[in-house]
Amino acid sequence: MYIFYQKEVTLLIVGFVKEYFNYLKNLFYFMDEILKDESLALILRGYDLVPNSSLATKIAIYTPEIMETILTQHPKIMDKWLQKLHKEYIDNKKICDFENDPTACFNLGTYEEFEKNLKSWEEGGLIKITLPANKIIRISKSPIFQLVT
């Protein structure tokens, strides 16, 4: 009787684990869709990349750990946000060079540091997003591991 009970428990645990992985798979798909919202973006605060208020709210709701996993699994989302900042850099550089706007020229140092990080990201390096309370999310364009279902 003990052997039959052990098999039933094992089958129950295996079933639970399968259901849990299906739940995670659906959650990651759902989160991928949520993060495609155009209002979400990263901004530069000093030399740090920080989420804008909309993205910070999403991170607070879904936890930094889940967001880090989803962004690592879907680096195209991160690419989109980084390209917005790259466009800001190009625009500021043009304004500084052609219009001699002191504000645009003053901010170029921060953007140039960002460009170094962007180049590293494009070559497979890490990007860090700084959250409140000095919590950091690190995202890699080339994930170290992937969930296979």
PyMOL commands that place a pseudoatom at each C-alpha (Angstrom):
pseudoatom trace, name=CA, resn=MET, resi=1, chain=A, elem=C, hetatm=0, pos=[0.000, 0.000, 0.000]
pseudoatom trace, name=CA, resn=TYR, resi=2, chain=A, elem=C, hetatm=0, pos=[2.878, 2.368, 0.765]
pseudoatom trace, name=CA, resn=ILE, resi=3, chain=A, elem=C, hetatm=0, pos=[4.240, 1.915, -2.791]
pseudoatom trace, name=CA, resn=PHE, resi=4, chain=A, elem=C, hetatm=0, pos=[0.900, 2.818, -4.367]
pseudoatom trace, name=CA, resn=TYR, resi=5, chain=A, elem=C, hetatm=0, pos=[0.620, 5.887, -2.138]
pseudoatom trace, name=CA, resn=GLN, resi=6, chain=A, elem=C, hetatm=0, pos=[4.159, 6.955, -3.073]
pseudoatom trace, name=CA, resn=LYS, resi=7, chain=A, elem=C, hetatm=0, pos=[3.351, 6.642, -6.797]
pseudoatom trace, name=CA, resn=GLU, resi=8, chain=A, elem=C, hetatm=0, pos=[0.183, 8.730, -6.362]
pseudoatom trace, name=CA, resn=VAL, resi=9, chain=A, elem=C, hetatm=0, pos=[2.115, 11.450, -4.552]
pseudoatom trace, name=CA, resn=THR, resi=10, chain=A, elem=C, hetatm=0, pos=[4.826, 11.403, -7.224]
pseudoatom trace, name=CA, resn=LEU, resi=11, chain=A, elem=C, hetatm=0, pos=[2.225, 11.714, -9.995]
pseudoatom trace, name=CA, resn=LEU, resi=12, chain=A, elem=C, hetatm=0, pos=[0.540, 14.540, -8.103]
pseudoatom trace, name=CA, resn=ILE, resi=13, chain=A, elem=C, hetatm=0, pos=[3.840, 16.421, -7.726]
pseudoatom trace, name=CA, resn=VAL, resi=14, chain=A, elem=C, hetatm=0, pos=[4.767, 15.895, -11.395]
pseudoatom trace, name=CA, resn=GLY, resi=15, chain=A, elem=C, hetatm=0, pos=[1.329, 17.170, -12.434]
pseudoatom trace, name=CA, resn=PHE, resi=16, chain=A, elem=C, hetatm=0, pos=[1.702, 20.213, -10.199]
pseudoatom trace, name=CA, resn=VAL, resi=17, chain=A, elem=C, hetatm=0, pos=[5.153, 21.006, -11.610]
pseudoatom trace, name=CA, resn=LYS, resi=18, chain=A, elem=C, hetatm=0, pos=[3.848, 20.760, -15.201]
pseudoatom trace, name=CA, resn=GLU, resi=19, chain=A, elem=C, hetatm=0, pos=[0.942, 23.072, -14.373]
pseudoatom trace, name=CA, resn=TYR, resi=20, chain=A, elem=C, hetatm=0, pos=[3.317, 25.520, -12.666]
pseudoatom trace, name=CA, resn=PHE, resi=21, chain=A, elem=C, hetatm=0, pos=[5.609, 25.658, -15.719]
pseudoatom trace, name=CA, resn=ASN, resi=22, chain=A, elem=C, hetatm=0, pos=[2.590, 26.193, -17.985]
pseudoatom trace, name=CA, resn=TYR, resi=23, chain=A, elem=C, hetatm=0, pos=[1.526, 29.025, -15.683]
pseudoatom trace, name=CA, resn=LEU, resi=24, chain=A, elem=C, hetatm=0, pos=[4.996, 30.606, -15.909]
pseudoatom trace, name=CA, resn=LYS, resi=25, chain=A, elem=C, hetatm=0, pos=[5.030, 30.210, -19.686]
pseudoatom trace, name=CA, resn=ASN, resi=26, chain=A, elem=C, hetatm=0, pos=[1.681, 31.999, -19.963]
pseudoatom trace, name=CA, resn=LEU, resi=27, chain=A, elem=C, hetatm=0, pos=[2.770, 34.674, -17.502]
pseudoatom trace, name=CA, resn=PHE, resi=28, chain=A, elem=C, hetatm=0, pos=[5.932, 35.409, -19.494]
pseudoatom trace, name=CA, resn=TYR, resi=29, chain=A, elem=C, hetatm=0, pos=[3.932, 35.607, -22.732]
pseudoatom trace, name=CA, resn=PHE, resi=30, chain=A, elem=C, hetatm=0, pos=[1.429, 37.953, -21.094]
pseudoatom trace, name=CA, resn=MET, resi=31, chain=A, elem=C, hetatm=0, pos=[4.209, 40.104, -19.626]
pseudoatom trace, name=CA, resn=ASP, resi=32, chain=A, elem=C, hetatm=0, pos=[5.920, 40.261, -23.015]
pseudoatom trace, name=CA, resn=GLU, resi=33, chain=A, elem=C, hetatm=0, pos=[2.731, 41.812, -24.413]
pseudoatom trace, name=CA, resn=ILE, resi=34, chain=A, elem=C, hetatm=0, pos=[2.407, 44.243, -21.499]
pseudoatom trace, name=CA, resn=LEU, resi=35, chain=A, elem=C, hetatm=0, pos=[5.987, 45.489, -21.965]
pseudoatom trace, name=CA, resn=LYS, resi=36, chain=A, elem=C, hetatm=0, pos=[5.322, 46.436, -25.592]
pseudoatom trace, name=CA, resn=ASP, resi=37, chain=A, elem=C, hetatm=0, pos=[3.342, 49.459, -24.360]
pseudoatom trace, name=CA, resn=GLU, resi=38, chain=A, elem=C, hetatm=0, pos=[4.727, 52.629, -26.002]
pseudoatom trace, name=CA, resn=SER, resi=39, chain=A, elem=C, hetatm=0, pos=[4.555, 54.616, -22.746]
pseudoatom trace, name=CA, resn=LEU, resi=40, chain=A, elem=C, hetatm=0, pos=[7.262, 52.442, -21.167]
pseudoatom trace, name=CA, resn=ALA, resi=41, chain=A, elem=C, hetatm=0, pos=[10.825, 53.708, -21.474]
pseudoatom trace, name=CA, resn=LEU, resi=42, chain=A, elem=C, hetatm=0, pos=[14.188, 54.137, -19.823]
pseudoatom trace, name=CA, resn=ILE, resi=43, chain=A, elem=C, hetatm=0, pos=[15.623, 57.532, -18.986]
pseudoatom trace, name=CA, resn=LEU, resi=44, chain=A, elem=C, hetatm=0, pos=[19.087, 58.735, -18.059]
pseudoatom trace, name=CA, resn=ARG, resi=45, chain=A, elem=C, hetatm=0, pos=[19.522, 60.076, -14.557]
pseudoatom trace, name=CA, resn=GLY, resi=46, chain=A, elem=C, hetatm=0, pos=[23.145, 61.051, -14.290]
pseudoatom trace, name=CA, resn=TYR, resi=47, chain=A, elem=C, hetatm=0, pos=[25.029, 58.045, -15.640]
pseudoatom trace, name=CA, resn=ASP, resi=48, chain=A, elem=C, hetatm=0, pos=[22.333, 55.604, -14.509]
pseudoatom trace, name=CA, resn=LEU, resi=49, chain=A, elem=C, hetatm=0, pos=[19.570, 54.097, -16.594]
pseudoatom trace, name=CA, resn=VAL, resi=50, chain=A, elem=C, hetatm=0, pos=[16.314, 54.317, -14.665]
pseudoatom trace, name=CA, resn=PRO, resi=51, chain=A, elem=C, hetatm=0, pos=[12.758, 53.379, -15.618]
pseudoatom trace, name=CA, resn=ASN, resi=52, chain=A, elem=C, hetatm=0, pos=[10.292, 56.147, -16.395]
pseudoatom trace, name=CA, resn=SER, resi=53, chain=A, elem=C, hetatm=0, pos=[7.276, 56.351, -14.083]
pseudoatom trace, name=CA, resn=SER, resi=54, chain=A, elem=C, hetatm=0, pos=[5.125, 53.972, -16.174]
pseudoatom trace, name=CA, resn=LEU, resi=55, chain=A, elem=C, hetatm=0, pos=[7.840, 51.321, -16.302]
pseudoatom trace, name=CA, resn=ALA, resi=56, chain=A, elem=C, hetatm=0, pos=[8.671, 51.804, -12.613]
pseudoatom trace, name=CA, resn=THR, resi=57, chain=A, elem=C, hetatm=0, pos=[5.027, 51.101, -11.778]
pseudoatom trace, name=CA, resn=LYS, resi=58, chain=A, elem=C, hetatm=0, pos=[5.070, 47.887, -13.835]
pseudoatom trace, name=CA, resn=ILE, resi=59, chain=A, elem=C, hetatm=0, pos=[8.283, 46.780, -12.122]
pseudoatom trace, name=CA, resn=ALA, resi=60, chain=A, elem=C, hetatm=0, pos=[6.790, 47.496, -8.691]
pseudoatom trace, name=CA, resn=ILE, resi=61, chain=A, elem=C, hetatm=0, pos=[3.654, 45.498, -9.505]
pseudoatom trace, name=CA, resn=TYR, resi=62, chain=A, elem=C, hetatm=0, pos=[5.329, 42.463, -11.078]
pseudoatom trace, name=CA, resn=THR, resi=63, chain=A, elem=C, hetatm=0, pos=[8.579, 42.479, -9.012]
pseudoatom trace, name=CA, resn=PRO, resi=64, chain=A, elem=C, hetatm=0, pos=[12.088, 43.250, -10.258]
pseudoatom trace, name=CA, resn=GLU, resi=65, chain=A, elem=C, hetatm=0, pos=[13.009, 39.562, -10.457]
pseudoatom trace, name=CA, resn=ILE, resi=66, chain=A, elem=C, hetatm=0, pos=[10.155, 38.720, -12.830]
pseudoatom trace, name=CA, resn=MET, resi=67, chain=A, elem=C, hetatm=0, pos=[10.886, 41.792, -14.978]
pseudoatom trace, name=CA, resn=GLU, resi=68, chain=A, elem=C, hetatm=0, pos=[14.573, 40.869, -15.167]
pseudoatom trace, name=CA, resn=THR, resi=69, chain=A, elem=C, hetatm=0, pos=[13.689, 37.367, -16.338]
pseudoatom trace, name=CA, resn=ILE, resi=70, chain=A, elem=C, hetatm=0, pos=[11.219, 38.592, -18.951]
pseudoatom trace, name=CA, resn=LEU, resi=71, chain=A, elem=C, hetatm=0, pos=[13.552, 41.252, -20.323]
pseudoatom trace, name=CA, resn=THR, resi=72, chain=A, elem=C, hetatm=0, pos=[16.369, 38.726, -20.522]
pseudoatom trace, name=CA, resn=GLN, resi=73, chain=A, elem=C, hetatm=0, pos=[14.091, 36.338, -22.404]
pseudoatom trace, name=CA, resn=HIS, resi=74, chain=A, elem=C, hetatm=0, pos=[12.883, 39.144, -24.721]
pseudoatom trace, name=CA, resn=PRO, resi=75, chain=A, elem=C, hetatm=0, pos=[15.860, 41.424, -25.424]
pseudoatom trace, name=CA, resn=LYS, resi=76, chain=A, elem=C, hetatm=0, pos=[14.026, 43.103, -28.314]
pseudoatom trace, name=CA, resn=ILE, resi=77, chain=A, elem=C, hetatm=0, pos=[11.954, 45.023, -25.774]
pseudoatom trace, name=CA, resn=MET, resi=78, chain=A, elem=C, hetatm=0, pos=[15.131, 46.324, -24.158]
pseudoatom trace, name=CA, resn=ASP, resi=79, chain=A, elem=C, hetatm=0, pos=[16.557, 47.097, -27.612]
pseudoatom trace, name=CA, resn=LYS, resi=80, chain=A, elem=C, hetatm=0, pos=[13.555, 49.288, -28.365]
pseudoatom trace, name=CA, resn=TRP, resi=81, chain=A, elem=C, hetatm=0, pos=[14.003, 51.286, -25.158]
pseudoatom trace, name=CA, resn=LEU, resi=82, chain=A, elem=C, hetatm=0, pos=[17.743, 51.664, -25.726]
pseudoatom trace, name=CA, resn=GLN, resi=83, chain=A, elem=C, hetatm=0, pos=[17.198, 52.815, -29.302]
pseudoatom trace, name=CA, resn=LYS, resi=84, chain=A, elem=C, hetatm=0, pos=[14.899, 55.593, -28.027]
pseudoatom trace, name=CA, resn=LEU, resi=85, chain=A, elem=C, hetatm=0, pos=[17.775, 56.832, -25.857]
pseudoatom trace, name=CA, resn=HIS, resi=86, chain=A, elem=C, hetatm=0, pos=[20.189, 56.499, -28.781]
pseudoatom trace, name=CA, resn=LYS, resi=87, chain=A, elem=C, hetatm=0, pos=[17.868, 58.685, -30.867]
pseudoatom trace, name=CA, resn=GLU, resi=88, chain=A, elem=C, hetatm=0, pos=[17.826, 61.273, -28.044]
pseudoatom trace, name=CA, resn=TYR, resi=89, chain=A, elem=C, hetatm=0, pos=[21.646, 61.235, -28.120]
pseudoatom trace, name=CA, resn=ILE, resi=90, chain=A, elem=C, hetatm=0, pos=[21.726, 61.816, -31.887]
pseudoatom trace, name=CA, resn=ASP, resi=91, chain=A, elem=C, hetatm=0, pos=[19.182, 64.641, -31.591]
pseudoatom trace, name=CA, resn=ASN, resi=92, chain=A, elem=C, hetatm=0, pos=[21.111, 66.319, -28.750]
pseudoatom trace, name=CA, resn=LYS, resi=93, chain=A, elem=C, hetatm=0, pos=[24.393, 65.957, -30.639]
pseudoatom trace, name=CA, resn=LYS, resi=94, chain=A, elem=C, hetatm=0, pos=[22.881, 67.652, -33.702]
pseudoatom trace, name=CA, resn=ILE, resi=95, chain=A, elem=C, hetatm=0, pos=[21.433, 70.469, -31.611]
pseudoatom trace, name=CA, resn=CYS, resi=96, chain=A, elem=C, hetatm=0, pos=[24.757, 70.971, -29.839]
pseudoatom trace, name=CA, resn=ASP, resi=97, chain=A, elem=C, hetatm=0, pos=[26.798, 70.908, -33.065]
pseudoatom trace, name=CA, resn=PHE, resi=98, chain=A, elem=C, hetatm=0, pos=[24.532, 73.006, -35.257]
pseudoatom trace, name=CA, resn=GLU, resi=99, chain=A, elem=C, hetatm=0, pos=[22.725, 75.319, -32.845]
pseudoatom trace, name=CA, resn=ASN, resi=100, chain=A, elem=C, hetatm=0, pos=[25.344, 75.532, -30.058]
pseudoatom trace, name=CA, resn=ASP, resi=101, chain=A, elem=C, hetatm=0, pos=[22.611, 74.969, -27.471]
pseudoatom trace, name=CA, resn=PRO, resi=102, chain=A, elem=C, hetatm=0, pos=[24.413, 74.941, -24.082]
pseudoatom trace, name=CA, resn=THR, resi=103, chain=A, elem=C, hetatm=0, pos=[21.863, 72.584, -22.505]
pseudoatom trace, name=CA, resn=ALA, resi=104, chain=A, elem=C, hetatm=0, pos=[22.266, 69.998, -25.269]
pseudoatom trace, name=CA, resn=CYS, resi=105, chain=A, elem=C, hetatm=0, pos=[26.056, 70.316, -25.105]
pseudoatom trace, name=CA, resn=PHE, resi=106, chain=A, elem=C, hetatm=0, pos=[26.041, 69.966, -21.303]
pseudoatom trace, name=CA, resn=ASN, resi=107, chain=A, elem=C, hetatm=0, pos=[24.097, 66.666, -21.507]
pseudoatom trace, name=CA, resn=LEU, resi=108, chain=A, elem=C, hetatm=0, pos=[26.331, 65.114, -24.162]
pseudoatom trace, name=CA, resn=GLY, resi=109, chain=A, elem=C, hetatm=0, pos=[28.762, 63.630, -21.618]
pseudoatom trace, name=CA, resn=THR, resi=110, chain=A, elem=C, hetatm=0, pos=[25.986, 61.577, -20.053]
pseudoatom trace, name=CA, resn=TYR, resi=111, chain=A, elem=C, hetatm=0, pos=[24.765, 60.410, -23.453]
pseudoatom trace, name=CA, resn=GLU, resi=112, chain=A, elem=C, hetatm=0, pos=[28.290, 59.513, -24.575]
pseudoatom trace, name=CA, resn=GLU, resi=113, chain=A, elem=C, hetatm=0, pos=[28.687, 57.287, -21.511]
pseudoatom trace, name=CA, resn=PHE, resi=114, chain=A, elem=C, hetatm=0, pos=[25.343, 55.703, -22.407]
pseudoatom trace, name=CA, resn=GLU, resi=115, chain=A, elem=C, hetatm=0, pos=[26.621, 55.083, -25.947]
pseudoatom trace, name=CA, resn=LYS, resi=116, chain=A, elem=C, hetatm=0, pos=[29.542, 53.082, -24.518]
pseudoatom trace, name=CA, resn=ASN, resi=117, chain=A, elem=C, hetatm=0, pos=[27.078, 50.940, -22.553]
pseudoatom trace, name=CA, resn=LEU, resi=118, chain=A, elem=C, hetatm=0, pos=[24.882, 50.566, -25.641]
pseudoatom trace, name=CA, resn=LYS, resi=119, chain=A, elem=C, hetatm=0, pos=[27.852, 49.316, -27.671]
pseudoatom trace, name=CA, resn=SER, resi=120, chain=A, elem=C, hetatm=0, pos=[28.646, 46.805, -24.926]
pseudoatom trace, name=CA, resn=TRP, resi=121, chain=A, elem=C, hetatm=0, pos=[24.982, 45.669, -24.927]
pseudoatom trace, name=CA, resn=GLU, resi=122, chain=A, elem=C, hetatm=0, pos=[25.031, 45.191, -28.698]
pseudoatom trace, name=CA, resn=GLU, resi=123, chain=A, elem=C, hetatm=0, pos=[28.129, 43.008, -28.333]
pseudoatom trace, name=CA, resn=GLY, resi=124, chain=A, elem=C, hetatm=0, pos=[26.377, 40.758, -25.778]
pseudoatom trace, name=CA, resn=GLY, resi=125, chain=A, elem=C, hetatm=0, pos=[27.215, 42.598, -22.553]
pseudoatom trace, name=CA, resn=LEU, resi=126, chain=A, elem=C, hetatm=0, pos=[25.020, 43.553, -19.630]
pseudoatom trace, name=CA, resn=ILE, resi=127, chain=A, elem=C, hetatm=0, pos=[22.908, 46.652, -19.123]
pseudoatom trace, name=CA, resn=LYS, resi=128, chain=A, elem=C, hetatm=0, pos=[21.891, 47.638, -15.629]
pseudoatom trace, name=CA, resn=ILE, resi=129, chain=A, elem=C, hetatm=0, pos=[18.694, 49.436, -14.705]
pseudoatom trace, name=CA, resn=THR, resi=130, chain=A, elem=C, hetatm=0, pos=[18.804, 51.219, -11.374]
pseudoatom trace, name=CA, resn=LEU, resi=131, chain=A, elem=C, hetatm=0, pos=[15.619, 51.065, -9.305]
pseudoatom trace, name=CA, resn=PRO, resi=132, chain=A, elem=C, hetatm=0, pos=[14.656, 52.922, -6.122]
pseudoatom trace, name=CA, resn=ALA, resi=133, chain=A, elem=C, hetatm=0, pos=[16.508, 51.910, -2.963]
pseudoatom trace, name=CA, resn=ASN, resi=134, chain=A, elem=C, hetatm=0, pos=[19.604, 51.190, -5.110]
pseudoatom trace, name=CA, resn=LYS, resi=135, chain=A, elem=C, hetatm=0, pos=[18.154, 47.897, -6.356]
pseudoatom trace, name=CA, resn=ILE, resi=136, chain=A, elem=C, hetatm=0, pos=[19.596, 46.913, -9.730]
pseudoatom trace, name=CA, resn=ILE, resi=137, chain=A, elem=C, hetatm=0, pos=[18.265, 44.799, -12.581]
pseudoatom trace, name=CA, resn=ARG, resi=138, chain=A, elem=C, hetatm=0, pos=[20.902, 43.413, -14.946]
pseudoatom trace, name=CA, resn=ILE, resi=139, chain=A, elem=C, hetatm=0, pos=[19.836, 42.396, -18.421]
pseudoatom trace, name=CA, resn=SER, resi=140, chain=A, elem=C, hetatm=0, pos=[21.926, 40.527, -20.980]
pseudoatom trace, name=CA, resn=LYS, resi=141, chain=A, elem=C, hetatm=0, pos=[21.157, 40.517, -24.675]
pseudoatom trace, name=CA, resn=SER, resi=142, chain=A, elem=C, hetatm=0, pos=[22.458, 36.947, -24.861]
pseudoatom trace, name=CA, resn=PRO, resi=143, chain=A, elem=C, hetatm=0, pos=[20.797, 35.022, -22.028]
pseudoatom trace, name=CA, resn=ILE, resi=144, chain=A, elem=C, hetatm=0, pos=[23.025, 32.709, -20.030]
pseudoatom trace, name=CA, resn=PHE, resi=145, chain=A, elem=C, hetatm=0, pos=[20.223, 30.127, -19.915]
pseudoatom trace, name=CA, resn=GLN, resi=146, chain=A, elem=C, hetatm=0, pos=[16.716, 29.758, -21.320]
pseudoatom trace, name=CA, resn=LEU, resi=147, chain=A, elem=C, hetatm=0, pos=[13.576, 28.061, -20.062]
pseudoatom trace, name=CA, resn=VAL, resi=148, chain=A, elem=C, hetatm=0, pos=[12.572, 25.259, -22.379]
pseudoatom trace, name=CA, resn=THR, resi=149, chain=A, elem=C, hetatm=0, pos=[9.026, 23.961, -22.268]
for i in range(1, 149): cmd.bond("trace and resi %d" % i, "trace and resi %d" % (i + 1))
show_as sticks, trace
zoom trace
